[in-house]
């Protein structure tokens, strides 16, 4: 049976990076993944350009951009491996990149460059990489080691790192393997749910907007009670089944089933005052005036629902204009659900951070570590989840290096 200092299961962002760092620090590392293609989630991210980090992450308070049952958990790892450190790695590999929006960094070229960089880092560390390779039973023996059954035979290791991600995008190989391993060893798991996901709508309330698919505009979007209110100012996209775009993906991580969303379609504009002023000077139809602040298709959809608005603005009742202004500035609508894991960029929930060390990512089960998306740490849209992958992987690798090597443990 082959023995390794460390076995990492999952060759995505976190697993690749952890294996490379640990290997370059002198550990004998085996990296396993069942998928046919390496790091497919990196490849498809950012429209194929890999939004690989966010330079706006505040290392003094990184938890501001993350959710979970204990958002403070991620602070230690994120403050010890920063976006600037990963950027320096990208630059060393000669990968050109640019900032697109709000600190979001993308490759100028294809995202495969990031995958190739991580593979090069693994090669530099002498990492053994078996992929595709099925992973079966994992067992713990009293001599302080794990036995792992794989498609290429059984292996032993004193330290096992689970970097298998969440349930998002099952069509590229996502599975619940990491949660099952956690449960097997007595660790708690916060119920997973889709996050950074489009929201769906149905019924009569949505009927007037069903034909707006493809329409995009900047909005202010909010959800939650007054005490827990969360708001984002981002672009919204109407789809055939509901709403998407950065605004909705961001708010979806905070939305709770049955709760309404509140949208301002003209943020920064006093629509009531603007309509009142237009009534004094214009004879245009209300829909035409409204198109000065929102796309004409959306203006037509709103005006078409109320006969009192289908007339020149100078003939409209003040009450009707006030109601229209309120709808534009505070439109409330309740999603019927989400597009689910097949469209979710990440999975919220996961291995309970109460059972993990924030310093090392080791669990209460000796020698068992969890990193990346499988943990109950979920970032905002815009490179934050990749930064958690890099930071948690780096913290784990550093901890692995501080431990004795496998030969000493296995022979002891």
Helices and strands as residue ranges (DSSP letters): E 2-4, E 6-9, H 13-24, E 29-33, H 40-44, G 45-48, E 51-54, G 62-65, E 66-67, G 71-74, H 75-80, H 83-92, E 97-101, E 104-107, H 112-124, E 128-131, E 135-141, E 145-150, E 153-157, E 160-162, G 170-172, H 177-184, E 189-195, E 199-200, H 204-207, G 210-212, E 216-223, E 230-238, E 242-244, H 245-252, E 260-264, H 271-281, H 286-290, H 296-303, G 307-309, G 313-315, H 318-329, E 331-334, E 337-338, E 346-351, G 353-355, E 368-370, G 372-374, E 378-379, H 384-401, H 406-411
